Every structure is written in structure tokens, then in C-alpha cells.
């Protein structure tokens, strides 16, 4: 082979190798080989409890949660086909047990064009004065560091009391806080009068607080759901307000 040809060949190989190195990595939000799982249910409490059950049942990753403006939330998760199927089954069972009306589906290798309406940016609804697309807050740390940080700050338990109407939920949270030593994390709304208060603390205290608050709701208004989550999963903690 002439020297000039050999040099051109070597240069071509180098340029191809360099181009491969410079190609951008796929976005962590879009993994074409993953299966997308969706669980949509009425009520924030059934949705949060379902997410906790899903993560504990299978190796899935929460992409985001989107309020559907019809008293419910759609959870979007990713993982292998088998793991997503296991997660959806576990989430559906618990959401149903808590009075939700869950619908589940999965999409293998979501189309890139379809992805732009599935993986949406954070969105704020001025009517209910809060975000309606919730994205878990992942920090730029290694997986081991991230897990260590979550474990270090994770509460023993979360408690949720969800009502239809403010009067009942305000009375419920006051009663809950007076019944046990718990910390209020925040309040979330879904529209349609659905309001959820979230508390944290040790398991016994959270359970006592939720039980006491739940009784007040039943006397004043409509209880949508009340639930205690021991050792809440990582994605639940990253999704809820801190």
C-alpha cells in the first residue's frame, strides 16, 4: 500500500474514533432501551403510597409525576420490561386498597417524537398555586453518595391525610400535631377540593397522629385517604416538598 494511502487510512480511523468520543451521551431522562410505565390514579395519597410500593417491589426509576386536573396523578417510571411490570402490579394493588382508581400501562422503547409530550418540563398552575408537573430532585452526586445522603436524612415514617375540603384537613392536621410529636412537611392540592397534608416522624408517632387526624375528618367532611409509609422510598422523599 502506498504511504499516502496508508496515512489517509490512519487519519480516517483517528477521525472516526475522535468523533465517537465526542458524540454526546444520551440524556439520562431518555433511555430508548427502557420501558416506560404509567400508573394514573385518583388521590395524592394512593399515588404516593403506590410509588413507594413500586420502588420497593422492583428496580425502577421515577421520571416524574403529572397532575391530571381530574383529582389524580400520573406516575411515570422507567426500567426493564419485567421490573416495570412488577412495579405497576404492586402500585396498582396498593392504590386500589386505599380507594384510588388506578389505571396502568407500559410502553416498550418509547418513540422519540412521542417522548416530547411524555417527559415534560416542570409546570406551575397559578389556579391552585403549585406545580402540576413534579420532578424528583436528584443532586449531581455519585449513586453511593446520594443513597447515603437520603438514608441520613430520611424520616422513619411519612403520614398522609387527604380530604375533600380545607376545613376538614385543617382540623385534621391540628389534631394530628397535638396527638403526637410529628413534623409537618407540607400541603398539596389536586383540584376539585382534594387537599393532602404530609407529616413525618417516628413510626409510632406518625401512626398515632394520622389515626387522630383521620377521626376529625370523618366528623367534618369527606376523607379521601389516610396512610402511613414506614421507611419511605428514595423517590417518594425526592418528590415531596422538603
N, C-alpha and C positions, 0 to 999 in steps of 0.2 A: 504494500500500500504506500503511495507517495506520502512524503512527510506532510505536505499541506493538507491532504485529505485526513490523515491521522489527527493533525492538530484541530481541524474543523470538527471531527467526530468527538474529540476530547472536550472541546469547547461546548458542543451541543449537550453532552452528558452533564457537564458542570452547570449549564444554564437550566436544564430541566430539574436537576437536584436543587438548585437555588430557588427555583420557582415553587417547588414543593414545600420547601422550608418556609417560604414567605406567604403561602396561602393562609388565609385567616382560619382560625379554629371555629368549628361550628358553635353557634350560640348555645349556652347551657340551657336556654329556655326552649330550644327547638332541637329535639333529638329524633330524627326521622325514623330510627330503628325502634323507638319506644312505642308502646301502646298508650293511647290516651284513654283514661277512664273518667266518666262523669257520673256524679251522684247528685241529683237535684231533689230537694225535699222542702216541705213547709217547715217553718220554725227554725230559729237560730240554734236553740238547744239541741234538737235532734241532729242538726248538721254538724255542730261541734263535737257532739258525742260520737257521731258516725265517723268523723275524721280521726278521732282518737282510736277508735276500734280498727279502722282501716290501716293506720300506720303500725299498730301493734300486731296486726294479723299478717302483714306482708311487707315486702321491701318496695314501697312506693315513695314517690316524691310529690309533694303538693306543688302544683303550678300556681294556682290562685283560686279564690272563691269570688263568685259574682252574684250580687243580689238580683233576683229576677223581677222585682217590683210586683210580685204576686204572693207576698207573705212567705217567700222562701229564698233559698240559696242554692247555687250550683257549685259543687266542689269539682275541681279539675285536677286530676292526678296523672302521673306518668310512671311507667315501669315496664317490665316484661309482661307479655300477654298473660302468663299464668299468675304472676303476682298481682296484676291489676284485677283479674277475675276473683282471686281470693279476697282482696281488699273490698271490692264492691259488694260481695256477698256479706261480709262481716258488717260493713257500714249500713247496708240495707236492713239487715236484721235488727240492729240496734235502733236505727231511726224509726222503724215501724213500731218497735216496742215502746218508744217514747211518744207515740201518737203522731209522728210525721207521716207524710205521704210520699215516700221516696220513689224516684224513677232512676234507673241506672242504664248506662250504655257504654260501649267501648269502641274505639276506632283504632285499627291497626295502621301504623305508618301514616299519620295524618298528612293530607296533601298540603304542600307549602302555601298554595294560594288560599286554601281554607283556613290555614293557621292564623292569618292576619285578623280574623274575626273570632278566633278561639282564644289566643293569647293576647289579651288587650291590656293597654296601659291603665294605671290607676285612674279612677274616675270619681269625682265628687258630685254628690247630688245636693244642691242647695235647699231643696224642699225638705229633706229630712236632716240636713246639716251634718252629713257624714259621708265617708267614702262608700261607694257601692261596688267597687272592684277592690278586693283585699288581696294584697300580695305579701307573702311571708317575708320577714325582714332577715335576710341572710347576710352576715358580715363576710368580708373578704379575708377569711382565715382558713387554715387547714381544717380538714374534717375532724381530726382528733382534738384540736384546739376548740373548735366550735362545739363539739359534743361535751367537752369538759366545761365550757362556759355555760352551756344550757343546763347541765347537771348541777352546777354550782349554784345557780340562781333559780332553779326550778322549785315551785311550791310542792308541798306534799299532796295537795289536792286543789282542784278547782270546783266551784259550785256555781250553778246557773239556775236562775229563776226567771221564767218567761211568762208574761201576761199579755192580755189584750187590754190596753188602757194604762194610763200613768198612775192614777190614784192607787190602784191595787199594788203596782210594783214599788211605788214609793213607801207605802205602808209595809210591804214585804221586806224591803231592804233595811228599813229601820228596825223592824222586829228581829231580822236575822243578825244584825250587828249587835243588838242588845242581848241576844241569846248566847253568843259565843264570841271568842276572840278571833275575828277574821278581818281581812283587809279587802276593801272594795277596789276592784281593778277598773271597772268602768261600766258604761251603759251603752247598749247598741239598739238601733231601731231597724225594722224591716219595712215599715209602711203598714197600712191597714190597722194601725194601733198596736202592732206587735212590738213589745219592749222587753229587753233582756238585761238583767243586772248580773255581773260576774264578780265573784269573790274568791279569795284564796286563803289558805291556812293549812293547819294540820288536818288530817282526815276526819278525826272525831269532831273537831270544832266546825269544820265546813258542813259536815252531815247534820249536826245539831242546828246550825244556822239555817240551812236550806229547809229542814223539816219545819222549823218555827215560822219561817217566812212563807212557806207554802200554805200553811194553815190560814194565814192572814189573807192571802189571795183568794182562797176558796170562799171566804166570807164577804169579800168586797167586789170581786169581778171574776173574769174568766182566766183560769190557769191554762196556759198552753203546754208548758212542760217544766219540770224541775229535775235536776240531775246533779250527781256528784261524780267527778272524774278523779280517782286516785292516780297519782303519778302520771300527770298529763303528758302526752307525747310531745316531741320536739316541734312538730309543725303546728300543733294547737297553740303552744306558747308563742310561737313566732307570728301567728296570725292575729291573736287577740291583742287589744291595746295594752301597752305596758304601763 
